[in-house]
């Protein structure tokens, strides 16, 4: 690992320096996976409307709050470290 890690880091550094100058390739990749449309205001509004009408998932906040209120946040130091408290 002591031989492989420096070579891997050097390769990653060299490759990243080479790739970051290829703006066209990066933009084409973003277009291919649909990332650019997430910056489109109209797409964001449509996605927000769809999610408001029919959410992909729901979170029951009431049960989360109740569970948090039931958890005891107080720690009894005498029980956790009796040798120090003596």
C-alpha positions as CSV (number, residue, x, y, z in Angstrom):
1,X,0.0,0.0,0.0
2,X,2.9,2.4,0.7
3,X,3.9,2.1,-3.0
4,X,0.5,2.1,-4.5
5,X,-1.0,5.0,-2.6
6,X,1.5,7.7,-3.8
7,X,1.2,6.5,-7.4
8,X,-2.6,6.6,-7.2
9,X,-2.6,10.1,-5.7
10,X,-0.2,11.3,-8.4
11,X,-2.4,9.7,-11.1
12,X,-5.5,11.3,-9.7
13,X,-3.9,14.7,-9.4
14,X,-2.6,14.5,-13.0
15,X,-5.9,13.3,-14.4
16,X,-7.9,16.0,-12.6
17,X,-5.6,18.7,-13.9
18,X,-6.1,17.3,-17.4
19,X,-9.9,16.9,-17.1
20,X,-10.7,20.2,-15.5
21,X,-9.5,22.0,-18.6
22,X,-12.0,20.1,-20.8
23,X,-15.1,22.3,-20.3
24,X,-16.9,20.8,-23.3
25,X,-16.6,17.3,-22.1
26,X,-17.9,18.2,-18.6
27,X,-20.9,20.1,-20.1
28,X,-21.7,17.2,-22.4
29,X,-21.6,14.9,-19.5
30,X,-23.9,17.1,-17.5
31,X,-26.3,17.3,-20.4
32,X,-26.2,13.5,-20.9
33,X,-27.3,12.8,-17.3
34,X,-29.8,15.7,-17.2
35,X,-28.0,17.8,-14.6
36,X,-28.2,21.1,-16.6
37,X,-32.0,21.0,-16.5
38,X,-32.0,21.2,-12.7
39,X,-30.7,24.8,-13.1
40,X,-33.7,25.7,-15.3
41,X,-36.2,27.8,-13.3
42,X,-39.2,26.3,-15.2
43,X,-38.0,22.7,-14.4
44,X,-37.6,23.6,-10.7
45,X,-41.1,25.0,-10.5
46,X,-42.6,22.0,-12.2
47,X,-40.7,19.6,-10.0
48,X,-41.8,21.6,-6.9
49,X,-45.5,21.4,-8.0
50,X,-45.3,17.7,-8.7
51,X,-43.7,17.1,-5.3
52,X,-46.3,19.3,-3.5
53,X,-49.2,17.4,-5.2
54,X,-47.9,13.9,-4.8
55,X,-44.7,13.7,-2.7
56,X,-42.3,10.9,-3.3
57,X,-42.1,10.1,0.4
58,X,-43.5,11.6,3.6
59,X,-42.0,12.1,7.1
60,X,-44.1,11.9,10.2
61,X,-42.6,14.7,12.2
62,X,-45.0,14.2,15.1
63,X,-43.6,10.8,15.9
64,X,-40.0,12.1,15.5
65,X,-40.7,15.0,17.9
66,X,-42.4,12.7,20.4
67,X,-39.6,10.2,20.3
68,X,-37.0,13.0,20.9
69,X,-39.0,14.3,23.9
70,X,-39.1,10.8,25.4
71,X,-35.3,10.3,25.0
72,X,-33.5,11.2,28.2
73,X,-30.7,13.6,27.4
74,X,-29.5,13.8,30.9
75,X,-26.4,11.6,31.7
76,X,-25.7,10.5,35.2
77,X,-21.9,10.9,35.5
78,X,-21.8,8.8,38.7
79,X,-23.1,5.8,36.8
80,X,-20.9,6.2,33.7
81,X,-17.6,7.0,35.5
82,X,-17.7,5.9,39.1
83,X,-14.0,5.7,39.6
84,X,-13.5,9.3,38.6
85,X,-16.3,10.6,40.8
86,X,-14.9,9.0,44.0
